[in-house]
């Protein structure tokens, strides 16, 4: 998470575009293809398919405390970006995976901006998405303070589309196109019938789960796990579904239902069990100063999917997912904060330099949160040496867009 001396969203803007409000300049293509070593001529064109609802996220930053009723609070910074399922799509695309998103977009300025930001700025394939006339985009306002965030959202479910579409405005009832993997978010009482078809086509399905507002936490609601390769709940969710009071025991029990169970442990890191082999892995969290946890779970899943498709060992996949999540919480916003390979390489260079000089990473000498042993990080993440491009960049790196766009002066 970003420290006090870093740049806020208010301080950074992209080069103004020449198009209408909401115009997003094309972003750079991913600096690295993590699947280069495993690609063959017969592979599907898509690495990861996902579907869901895209929100316009407006993020207020630099708040000293929660807003107080009856008063006006001024934020020192703000940013805007596509949110909702766009957080996951952006995180996957920035890691170099060929990502296809099926979603509905409003035909308002917000929808235009989100479409352009994803397609041109993040290189997400939207050929299966559609614009819905007369439907306004869902919106979330997020306020980040004290390492947490408060959100207010508004929106209506999109009208159903024609039968030929791969989704009904929100979810995919049919079968998605062939892809290496699919990512799904399970919700109690909502069957995801398309997962079975995707799995039968050879897609590896990775799933997380939403909070059960009903309080039932019925294990029967996880029936779709039979189609999944990996399930990635947080500790509280895992314990509630398994009726156990230990997240590691909960992961082992979940591994009876899904090949790989991964439970995130917050500040303790993450724990994984491969139910096929009995292998377990636990990786501690990287000590950082959290500014905004929005989207960190999506980034964690994206990191784990990347390592899985690349064929990395379980512990390396877990470590990489934790690293990408740790980098994301140092930035504000959901998709704004998802790291790419340049950010990962910049972090790794700091660790390597710190280990060489026998001290904590640069800029962390007086911070208790950064007192982690650089030598231990160097050993744990040594697999990055063979992956990363050279990244001679200033740390920290900021991704932020203070407005929806700029109009060309008259």
Secondary structure, 3 states (H helix, E strand, C coil): CCCCCCCCHHHCCCCCCCCCCCCCCCCCCCCCCCCHHHCCCCCCCEEEEEECCEEEEEEEECCCCCCCCCCCCCCCEEEEEEEEHHHHHHHHHHCCCCEEEECEEECCHHHHHHHHHHHHHCCCECCCCEEECCCCCEEEEEEEECCEEEEEEECCCCCCCCCCCCCCCCCCCCCCCCEEEEEEEEECCECCCHHHHHHHCCCEEEEEECCCCCCCCCHHHHHHHHHCCEECCEHHHHHHHHCCCCHHHHHHHHCCCCCEEEEECHHHCEEEEECCCCCEEEECCCCCCCCCCCCHHHHHHHHHHHHHHHCCCHHHHHHHHHHHHHHHCCCCCCHHHCCCHHHHHHHHHHHHHHHHHCCCCCCCCCCHHHCCCHHHHHHHCHHHHHCCCCCCCCCCCCCCCCCCCCCCCC
